[in-house]
Amino acid sequence: MKTALLQLNASDDPVANLEVTLRYFREAAEQGARFVLTPEVTNCISTSRTHQQEVLQPETEDNTLAALRGEARNKGLWLLIGSLGLKTEDPDGRFANRSFLINPEGQIVARYDKIHMFDVQIDAQETFRESAGYRPGTQAVVARTDFATIGMTVCYDMRFPMLHNALARKGAEILTSPAAFSPVTGAAHWHALLRARAIENGCFVLAPAQTGEHASAKNRTRRTYGHSLVVSPWGEVQMDAGEAPGVYMMDIDMEQVSEARRKVPSLENARPFDGP
């Protein structure tokens, strides 16, 4: 199955970001992709909650979602929109960080709101409080397609193995992990975490990523790690996109899932226990 990971260098301008995403999507279609994935916050990367209030929209009015659904229908492809920043009706005004799986008819077949918020303090320069602007989801999501069963996660979720194990136990063969990962933690942990989640569950991990320094007209810029990955169920990094934006193709062999699980049936071998 030909799969395309789109590695983006999004700005805080959703209109400009959509133009680039659509161009990459069409390139992927021309190269024969059957499944296309975009990174976390495909529509807007911004450090300013005020700016996000100005440019983000509710799901029903979001132009990026509408345009990408239309393009998936026109090209007849499956599409994972890694996530979009969206306005909600929450009383505190916080946004949703929401991933979408779109089928070849352009229909939304699954939605997943990022559960784990990136509230960390790495150092004076690397401090994030995602929960100040985004409210966490509560529901794990597995979606069935005609080529595989997909467990949906977003970025910081990758540090929580129990979520991925629950998805695999419900049938997930592919774990999606779209991200806008910090360069500091990316250099230290990105490959190790994604390989671990693949190995533990005998799943492919597909991780399309934001990359580089993200332009901002009004606020301080932000940097992300890049290195979109395809990791096999045996834990092999089959594709690493490095740091350049673009379209990265990989032919996925789903037989590797059953092969890895036959060799090491850890999902079957797991046992309940008491304590500690």
C-alpha positions as CSV (number, residue, x, y, z in Angstrom):
1,M,0.0,0.0,0.0
2,K,1.6,3.2,-1.1
3,T,1.5,5.7,1.7
4,A,2.6,9.4,1.7
5,L,3.6,11.4,4.8
6,L,3.5,15.1,4.3
7,Q,6.1,17.0,6.2
8,L,5.1,20.6,6.7
9,N,6.6,23.9,7.8
10,A,3.3,25.5,8.7
11,S,3.0,29.2,9.7
12,D,0.3,31.0,11.7
13,D,-1.6,31.7,8.5
14,P,-4.2,29.0,7.7
15,V,-4.8,30.2,4.2
16,A,-1.1,30.0,3.2
17,N,-0.8,26.6,5.0
18,L,-3.7,25.2,3.1
19,E,-2.2,26.1,-0.3
20,V,1.0,24.2,0.5
21,T,-0.9,21.2,2.0
22,L,-3.1,20.9,-1.1
23,R,0.0,21.1,-3.4
24,Y,1.7,18.3,-1.5
25,F,-1.5,16.2,-1.4
26,R,-1.7,16.4,-5.2
27,E,1.9,15.5,-5.6
28,A,1.3,12.4,-3.4
29,A,-1.7,11.4,-5.5
30,E,0.4,11.8,-8.7
31,Q,2.9,9.4,-7.1
32,G,0.3,6.8,-6.5
33,A,-0.4,7.2,-2.8
34,R,-3.5,5.4,-1.5
35,F,-3.2,6.8,2.0
36,V,-1.9,10.4,2.8
37,L,-1.1,11.7,6.2
38,T,-0.5,15.3,7.4
39,P,1.1,16.5,10.7
40,E,-0.4,17.9,13.9
41,V,-1.9,21.4,13.6
42,T,-1.9,21.3,9.8
43,N,-3.9,24.5,9.7
44,C,-2.0,26.8,12.1
45,I,1.1,26.9,14.3
46,S,1.0,29.9,16.6
47,T,2.3,30.7,20.1
48,S,-0.4,33.4,20.6
49,R,-3.8,32.4,21.9
50,T,-5.1,35.8,20.8
51,H,-4.0,35.1,17.2
52,Q,-5.6,31.7,17.3
53,Q,-8.9,33.2,18.4
54,E,-8.7,35.4,15.3
55,V,-7.9,32.8,12.7
56,L,-9.2,29.4,14.0
57,Q,-12.7,28.3,13.2
58,P,-15.2,25.7,14.5
59,E,-15.1,22.3,12.8
60,T,-18.3,23.1,10.7
61,E,-16.7,26.3,9.3
62,D,-13.0,25.3,9.0
63,N,-11.8,25.9,5.4
64,T,-8.8,23.5,5.7
65,L,-11.1,20.6,6.7
66,A,-13.6,21.3,3.9
67,A,-10.9,21.7,1.3
68,L,-9.0,18.5,2.2
69,R,-12.2,16.5,2.4
70,G,-13.0,17.7,-1.1
71,E,-9.5,16.8,-2.4
72,A,-9.7,13.3,-0.8
73,R,-13.0,12.8,-2.7
74,N,-11.6,14.2,-6.0
75,K,-8.5,11.9,-5.8
76,G,-10.3,8.9,-4.3
77,L,-7.7,8.6,-1.4
78,W,-7.8,7.9,2.3
79,L,-6.5,10.9,4.3
80,L,-5.5,11.4,7.9
81,I,-5.5,15.0,8.8
82,G,-3.0,14.8,11.6
83,S,-4.8,17.4,13.5
84,L,-6.5,20.9,13.2
85,G,-6.7,23.6,15.9
86,L,-10.4,24.2,16.2
87,K,-12.7,26.5,18.2
88,T,-15.1,24.8,20.6
89,E,-18.1,25.8,22.6
90,D,-16.3,25.2,25.9
91,P,-17.1,28.0,28.4
92,D,-13.3,28.6,29.0
93,G,-12.7,29.2,25.3
94,R,-10.2,26.5,24.9
95,F,-9.6,24.9,21.5
96,A,-9.7,21.3,20.3
97,N,-6.6,19.6,18.9
98,R,-8.5,17.2,16.6
99,S,-7.4,14.5,14.2
100,F,-9.6,13.4,11.3
101,L,-9.7,10.2,9.2
102,I,-11.3,10.9,5.8
103,N,-12.4,8.2,3.4
104,P,-12.1,8.3,-0.5
105,E,-15.7,9.7,-0.7
106,G,-14.6,12.7,1.4
107,Q,-16.5,11.6,4.5
108,I,-15.3,11.9,8.0
109,V,-15.1,8.3,9.3
110,A,-13.4,9.1,12.6
111,R,-12.5,12.0,14.9
112,Y,-9.9,11.9,17.7
113,D,-9.3,14.8,20.2
114,K,-5.7,14.6,21.6
115,I,-5.9,13.2,25.1
116,H,-2.5,14.1,26.6
117,M,-1.6,17.8,26.8
118,F,2.0,18.9,26.4
119,D,2.6,20.7,29.7
120,V,6.3,20.5,30.2
121,Q,9.3,22.6,31.3
122,I,12.5,21.3,29.6
123,D,14.4,24.5,30.2
124,A,13.9,28.3,30.1
125,Q,13.5,28.3,26.3
126,E,11.5,25.0,26.1
127,T,8.4,25.5,28.2
128,F,4.9,24.6,27.0
129,R,1.5,24.7,28.6
130,E,-0.8,23.2,25.9
131,S,-3.6,22.8,28.3
132,A,-3.8,26.6,28.7
133,G,-5.1,26.8,25.1
134,Y,-6.4,23.3,24.3
135,R,-8.7,21.1,26.2
136,P,-7.9,17.4,26.4
137,G,-10.0,14.7,24.8
138,T,-11.3,11.7,26.7
139,Q,-12.1,9.1,24.1
140,A,-9.6,6.6,22.5
141,V,-10.5,5.9,18.8
142,V,-10.0,3.0,16.5
143,A,-11.2,3.3,12.9
144,R,-11.5,0.5,10.3
145,T,-10.6,1.1,6.6
146,D,-10.4,-1.3,3.6
147,F,-6.7,-1.8,4.1
148,A,-6.1,-1.8,7.9
149,T,-7.5,-0.9,11.3
150,I,-6.1,2.4,12.5
151,G,-5.5,3.6,16.1
152,M,-5.4,7.4,16.3
153,T,-3.1,9.4,18.5
154,V,-1.5,12.8,18.4
155,C,2.1,13.8,19.3
156,Y,2.6,13.8,23.1
157,D,0.3,10.8,23.3
158,M,3.3,8.7,22.2
159,R,4.7,8.9,25.8
160,F,1.7,7.0,27.2
161,P,2.1,3.3,26.3
162,M,-1.3,2.2,27.8
163,L,-3.2,4.2,25.2
164,H,-1.4,2.5,22.4
165,N,-1.8,-0.9,24.0
166,A,-5.6,-0.3,24.3
167,L,-5.8,0.6,20.6
168,A,-3.9,-2.5,19.6
169,R,-6.1,-4.7,21.8
170,K,-9.1,-3.3,19.9
171,G,-7.6,-4.3,16.6
172,A,-5.3,-1.5,15.5
173,E,-2.7,-2.5,13.0
174,I,-1.5,1.0,12.2
175,L,-0.9,3.6,14.9
176,T,-0.9,7.2,13.6
177,S,1.2,9.7,15.5
178,P,1.1,13.1,13.8
179,A,3.3,15.6,15.6
180,A,4.7,19.1,16.0
181,F,7.6,17.9,18.2
182,S,10.1,20.0,20.1
183,P,13.6,19.9,18.7
184,V,15.1,19.3,22.2
185,T,12.9,16.3,23.1
186,G,12.9,15.2,19.5
187,A,16.6,14.7,19.4
188,A,16.5,12.8,22.6
189,H,13.3,10.7,22.4
190,W,11.4,10.8,19.0
191,H,12.9,7.7,17.4
192,A,13.0,5.7,20.7
193,L,9.4,6.4,21.6
194,L,8.0,5.6,18.2
195,R,10.0,2.4,17.8
196,A,8.9,1.3,21.3
197,R,5.2,1.8,20.5
198,A,5.6,-0.2,17.3
199,I,7.5,-3.0,19.0
200,E,5.2,-3.3,22.0
201,N,2.1,-3.6,19.9
202,G,3.3,-5.2,16.6
203,C,1.9,-2.2,14.7
204,F,3.1,0.1,12.0
205,V,3.6,3.6,13.4
206,L,3.1,6.4,10.9
207,A,4.3,9.8,12.2
208,P,4.0,12.8,9.9
209,A,5.7,15.8,11.4
210,Q,6.0,19.6,11.3
211,T,9.6,20.8,10.7
212,G,11.9,23.8,10.9
213,E,11.3,27.3,12.1
214,H,7.6,28.4,11.7
215,A,7.0,31.8,10.4
216,S,4.8,34.2,12.4
217,A,3.7,37.7,11.4
218,K,3.0,38.9,14.9
219,N,4.5,36.5,17.5
220,R,7.7,34.8,18.4
221,T,8.5,31.9,16.1
222,R,8.5,28.2,17.0
223,R,10.8,25.4,15.9
224,T,9.9,21.7,15.4
225,Y,11.9,18.6,15.0
226,G,10.8,17.1,11.6
227,H,11.9,13.5,10.9
228,S,8.6,12.1,9.8
229,L,8.9,8.4,10.4
230,V,7.5,5.1,9.2
231,V,8.3,2.4,11.8
232,S,7.6,-1.3,11.0
233,P,5.9,-3.6,13.5
234,W,9.4,-5.1,14.2
235,G,10.6,-1.7,15.2
236,E,12.6,-0.9,12.1
237,V,12.7,2.7,10.9
238,Q,11.7,2.2,7.3
239,M,11.6,5.8,6.4
240,D,13.0,9.0,8.0
241,A,12.2,12.3,6.2
242,G,14.9,14.3,7.9
243,E,14.3,18.0,8.2
244,A,13.1,19.2,4.7
245,P,9.4,19.9,4.1
246,G,7.9,17.7,1.3
247,V,6.2,14.5,0.3
248,Y,7.7,11.3,1.6
249,M,6.5,8.0,0.0
250,M,6.6,4.5,1.5
251,D,5.1,1.2,0.3
252,I,3.6,-0.4,3.4
253,D,3.4,-4.2,3.6
254,M,0.6,-5.0,6.0
255,E,1.7,-8.7,6.2
256,Q,4.5,-7.5,8.5
257,V,1.9,-6.9,11.2
258,S,0.8,-10.6,11.4
259,E,4.4,-11.7,11.0
260,A,5.7,-9.6,13.9
261,R,2.8,-10.7,16.1
262,R,3.4,-14.4,15.2
263,K,7.0,-14.1,16.2
264,V,6.4,-12.2,19.5
265,P,2.7,-12.5,20.5
266,S,3.0,-10.0,23.4
267,L,-0.6,-8.9,23.1
268,E,-1.7,-12.5,23.7
269,N,0.9,-13.1,26.4
270,A,0.0,-10.2,28.6
271,R,-1.5,-11.2,32.0
272,P,-3.4,-9.3,34.7
273,F,-1.6,-8.8,38.0
274,D,-2.1,-7.5,41.4
275,G,-0.3,-4.4,43.0
276,P,2.1,-3.0,43.4
